C-alpha cells in the first residue's frame, strides 16, 4: 500500500480523496494554486505545495509542477480526482515514467476512450450497442450530408475529441447542415485543437444511464449497478440517482453484465463508467469516462462500497475486495449538484461565504469543501457542494431530500439550492418521468 498520495485536484473531490487516504493510514499532499491557499483540503493535508497562479493552465494543468511536487514531497502515488488531468493519458504516462503510481486506469485505455471515434469502434468490437452514425470522422460536409440522409434527421455533429458538452450541434434538416458543420468544426478546433467531427443519430427523448465498473490488475471486473443522470442542462448533469426509475431488475442485470464482460475482454483496470443513451428499451453507447465520476456517491450509498478507497487499493495492485455476487444494491440514492450560480439565470456567483450549515440526519451526506469565511474563487468550475441522500425506496429518498434541502444554508453567494427545491416539487420528477431534455424544457416554460 502507498505511504503518501499527492492529490492533483481541488475543491470537494480533493477533500473526498484526502478523507479516504486518512482512513487508510495514508499521508496526503495537497497541491494548490495561489488563490486556493486557504482551501479546506490544503488546511487538512499533511503537506501542501503551491504549484502556480489561479489560472488552471499554470497550476492544476501544469504537469511539470505537479510531478515536481510529488518528487519533492516523496509521494509514491498521484490521485487526479475528476476533471483537470484525470483523463490525460500523457500525464498518466509521465507519472509512471517518474516511478510514481497513477491512481487510475492504464494510459492506453485513457487514450483509447478519450478518442470518441476510437471508443465507438472499440464498443462495436466488444459487442456494446452504439448510436447509429458515421463509422469514423467525416472529412467534409458532403460526406456528413450523405451519412445524415442515410440514418435520418435529426442528427448530431460531435467533436471527436469533445467533452464537457462542448462541440455538439443538433441539426434537424439538410438545409441547416452546412452552417452547422462549419460552426462545430471551428468550435472543435478552438476547444480541443482537433476539428474532427462525426455524425450521430439524434434520439428525441432518451435517458442518460451509466454503468459503474471496477477492475483489478488480475483480470477481474465487476459492475456496481447504474446511475440515471438524465436531469441535465446544456449537457451538464444537475441531479443523479441510483437505481434508475426507468429500468427493471432484469434490464439492470443484463446491461451490467454485458458491460462488465466487455471491460474484462478489454483488460480494463481501476474505476470506469460506461455511458449510454436509453430509449424505448434500447441502450446506445455514447462514451466511457476513465476516472472517478462526480456522481460516484450515489453508487457508494446503494452498494456500501467506498469507491475511492477501492480505487487506491486497485492502483496498488490489490485484487478487488468483492466479487460480483457480493455486490448488493440496497435502497435508493439521489445526488443534487449545488453550484455557485443564480438558480434562474445561472450567472456565476463567486464570493465569500458568510454562513454555512450543512444538513444532517440519517443517510444524509454532503460532499463539500466550503466553510464560513471561505471565498469561492471565480477561476474554476462552479460546483461547490453535493447533497446525497439515501432511503429504503425512492419515495423515502425524495422525502428525505426535500427535508435536507430545507436545512441547507449557504449565505453570502447565490446557489442553485432553490432550483433543486423546485425540481423536488415537480410531479414529473417525483414520478421519475424525465429525459435528458426535460429540465431544459421546464426552464424554458418558466422563463
N, C-alpha and C positions, 0 to 999 in steps of 0.2 A: 504493500500500500504506500501511497505517497506521504512524504513528510510535510511538504509545503506546496500549496497550489496558488498560482497567480490568477486573479480574476480579471480578465481582459474585457471589462464592461462597466456599467454604471447603473444607478437607479435601483428599482426594486429587484431586478434579476441578479445584480451583483450582491445584494443583501441576501437574497434567497440562496445563492451558491455559498456565501460565507457561512450561513447557518448550517447548511448540510455538512460542510467541511468541519466546522467546530464540533458537531455532534459525532463526527467520525474520528476526532482527535487529530485533525489535520490543521496545521498552521496556514494562515492566509496572507496574501499580499494583495493590497488594493492598488490599482493604478488609477490615476485621475488627471483630469485637465485642471488648469489653474482655477477655473470657475467652479469646479467641483471639490475644492479643498475641504469644505465643511460637510460633504455628503455623508450620510449615515454609514455606508459601507466603509468609507475611509476612516471614520471615527472608531469603528469596531474591529477592523482588521488588525492583525498582529504587526504588520508593516505596511507602509504606503510609499508610493513613488509618483511624483508628478511627471507626466510624460509629454506636456505641451500645453499650449493655449486652448481656449474654448473651442476653436474650430476643430471639428471631428477629424478632418483630414490631417491635422497636425498633432492629434493626440490619440483618440481611440481607434483611428485607422492607420496610425503610424507604426508599421511593423517593426522597423529597427528599434524604436524607442521601447516597445513592449517587450521584445526579445531581450534587449539590454537590461531592462528592469528585472526580468526573470533571472538572468545570469548574475546580476549584481546581488540579488537577494537569495540566490541559491534555490530558487523554486524548481521542483522537478516535474511540474506539470502546469499546463495553462488551460483554464476553462474559459471559452469565448462567450458563453451565455447565448443570447439570440441577437440578431441584427449585427451591425458593425462587421467584424471579421469572422463571424461564426460559420459562414458558408464560403469562405475564401480558401480555395484549395491550395493556392501557393503559400498562404500563411500557415496552413497545417503542415505543408512540406518543410518550410523553413524552421518551424518549431521543432519538428522531428530531427532535422539536419543538425540542430544545435544540441541534440541529446536530451531534449525536453519532451515529455509526452503531451500530445494534443488530446484533450478530453472531447472526443467526438469520433465520427466515422473516419474511414480511410480517405486520404486525399483524392484517390481515384474515383471514389463514389460521390464525393462532394462535387468534383468537376463534372462527372457524368450527369448527375441530376440537376446541376446548375445550368446546364445547356438544355433548354426546353425541347429542342428538336431531338437531341440525342436521348433525352429522357422518354419522349414519346416512342421512339424506336425501341428503346430498351423495354418499355412497358409492353409493347406488342410482342417482343421476343419472349417475355416472361409470362405471357398469357393474361395480362391485365387489360381490360377493355378501355378503349380511349374514345374521345370525342371525334367524330368524323372530321377530316380535314386534310391538309396537304401532307405529303409524306416527308417533306423537308422544307427548307427555306424556299420561298418564291423569289425568283430573280427579278421579276418585273411585273408591272401592272397587268399586262395581258395574261400572264400565267395565273395571276391571282384571280382575274375575272373568269378564266376557264374553270378553275377549281371551284370558285364560288357558285358558278352556274351548275356545276355537277352535283354539289352537295345541297344546294338550295339556300336562298336568302331567308332570314338574315344570317350574316357571318361576323366573326370577329377577326380583325387583324391584330396579331400579337407579336411583340418583340421577342425574338428567340432568346435573348439574354435578359429578359424583363424580370420584374419583381416588384412587390410593394404596390401593385395596382397600376403601375405606370406602363406606358407603351401598349395600351389596349384600346382599340377603337371599334365600336359597333357600326356595321354597315348594313343597311336594310334594303338597298337596291343597287343595281349595276350603275345607275346614274351617279350615285354617291361614292362609288369605289375609287375613282381616280384621285379625287381630292383627299380622301381618307388615307389612301396608300402613301401619298407624298407626306402628309402631316405625321403619320405614325412612324414612317421611316426616319423622318427628321428628328422626332422625339426620341426614338431609339438610339440614334447616333449621339445625340446630346447627353442622354441619361446613362447610356451603357457603353458608349464608344463602339457600338455594333448595330448597324442598320438592318440586320437580317430580320425578316418577318416571315410568319407562317399564317395560314388561313385555317380557321376552325369554325365548325358549325355553332351557331348561337342557339342555346337552349332557352326557351322563353321564360319558364318559371321553375328552374331547378333548385334543389337544396345543395348546400356545401357540406359534405360529410367527409371526415378524415379518419384514418385508422392509425392509431399509435402502435409502433412496433419497437421491440428491443432485441438486440442480438449480441452474442458474445464472440470472442475470437476463436471459439472452439466449434463453430458451426451451428449453434443453437439459436433459433429465432422464435419469438412468440409475439402475439398481438395482445393488446390490452383494451380491446373494445374500440368504439368510435366516439367522436365528438361531432356535434352538429354546430356549425359555425355560420349558419345562413343569415343571421341578423348582421348585415353589413351596410356600410355607407362608402361609396366610391371604392369598392373592393377592399375596404378596411374592416376587419371584424370588430363588432361592438359588444355582442353577447355570445357566449358559447355554452353549450350544455352537453351533458353525457348522462344516459344514452340519448340518442336521437328519438324524438317523438314520432318520427316518420317510419322507423324500422321495427320489424318484429324480431323475435328471438332467432328464427331460422335465417333471416336475411343477415342478421348481425354475425352469426357464426360463419355463414358461407363467405361473406366478403372478408372477414377477419382471417379465416384460414387460407383463403386464396392469396391475400397479400403476404401473410407470413411465409407461405410456401415460395412465393416469388422472391422475397428478400433472402430466404435461405439459399435458393438457387444462385442468387447474385453474390452470395458471400458477404452480405452486409453485416456490420457490427456497430454497436452502440445504439443510441436512440435515433429514431427517424419517424416521419409522419407522411403517409401516402394520402394525397388529397383527391377527392372525387367530386364531380357534379352528379346529382342523383335526381332522376326524373322518370315518372311512370314505371317505377320498379327496376330501372336500369342504372348501373354505375358507369361513369365515364371518367377515366384518369385525367387529371389536369396537371399535376406536378407532385414532386416529392421534396419535402424540407428535411435536409440532412443536419438537423440540430434539435435542440430543446425548443419547444413551442411556447409562446406567451401563455397559451391556454392549458398548459400541462396540469395545473392544479385540479381541474375537474376530473381528470383521469386519476390523479392521486386520491381524490376524495371517494371515488367509486370503486377503486381497487385496493386502497390501503397501502399502496406501494409508493415509496419515496423515489421518484424518477431521477432526481439529481444525485441522490446517494447511489442509486443503481448505475447511473451514467459514469460516475467516478470509479466505482468498482470495476465496471466493464473495461474502462480505459486502462486500468492497472493489470488487466489480463485475467481477472477472476471470471469464472463462469456465471451465467445467470443464476440468481439466487432463488429462482422459482421456475416451475415447469408450466406449460400451457394449462394443464389440468388443475394447477393450483391457483390460477388467476380466476378470482371470483368477483363478478360485478354486483355491487350492492347499492340499492337506492338510486337517488338522482342528485346530480350536482349542476349548478349554474354559476357562471362567472360573468360579472359585469366589469368591463374595462372603463375606468374612470380617468378622464383626460382633463388637462388644464385648458379647457375651451368653453366658450359660451354654448349653453345647451341648445340654443336655437340657430345661431348663425355659424357656430363652430369656429369663430375667430379665436386665435390663440390668446391665452390669459396667463402669462408668466407673472411672477411676483412673490412677495413674502407671505408666508403662511402665518396668520395671526393666532388662529385657534385650530387645533386638530384633535378630533376624538373619533377613534375607530369603533365600530360596533362590535359586540361580543355575544356571548351566549353559546349554547350547544351547537356544534357543527357550523360555526361561522368563522371564516378565515379572511384576513386582509393581508395581501402582499403589497407592501408599500415602503418606501424609504423616506416618507415625509415625517416631519416633526414641527412643532410650533417654533417659529423663528427661522425656519429654513426658507431660502429663496429659490423658487423654481426658476431655473435659467431659461432663456428664450432660445438656446442654441441647439436643443435636441428634441427628440420625439416627445409629444405632449402627454404620453401615458404616465400617470402619477400614482395610480393605485389599482389593484384588482380586488374586488369583493367576490368571494366564493362561498357559497353555502351548500349544504348537503341535507337531504331529507330522505325519509324512508320511501317516498314516492314523489312524483313531480308536483303534485298539489301541495304537499307539506313543504317541499323545497321553495315553491313560489310564495307561500305564506311567510316562511322564514326570511326570504329575500326582501319582501316588502317591509317587514319589520326592521331588518338590518339597514336598509336604505334610509329609513326614518331616523335612525340613530347616528348615521354617518355625518360628521361635521368637518368640513374643510373651509375655513373662513379666511378671507384675505385675497382670494382669487376666485374667478368663476370656474365651475367644473360642470361635468355632464351628469352629475347625480340626478338633477331634475329630469333629464332625458330618460334615464333608467327607470325612474318612478313612473313616468308616463307610459313607458313600454309595459311595465308590470300591470298597469291599469287597463291595457288594451285587451279586448276579448280575443282577438285573433292570436295574440301571443299566448294568452292563457290557455287557448285550445291547442297550441303547438302548430297552428296553421299559418306558416310563413315560408318564404323562399328568399333567394339572395337579393331580390329587388324590392322585397316587401317594405323594408324600412325607408327606402328612398321614395316609394310611392306614398307612404304615410306622411313623411315630412313635406312632400310636395302638396299634399291635400290640405295640410295645416298652414301652409305659408300664404 
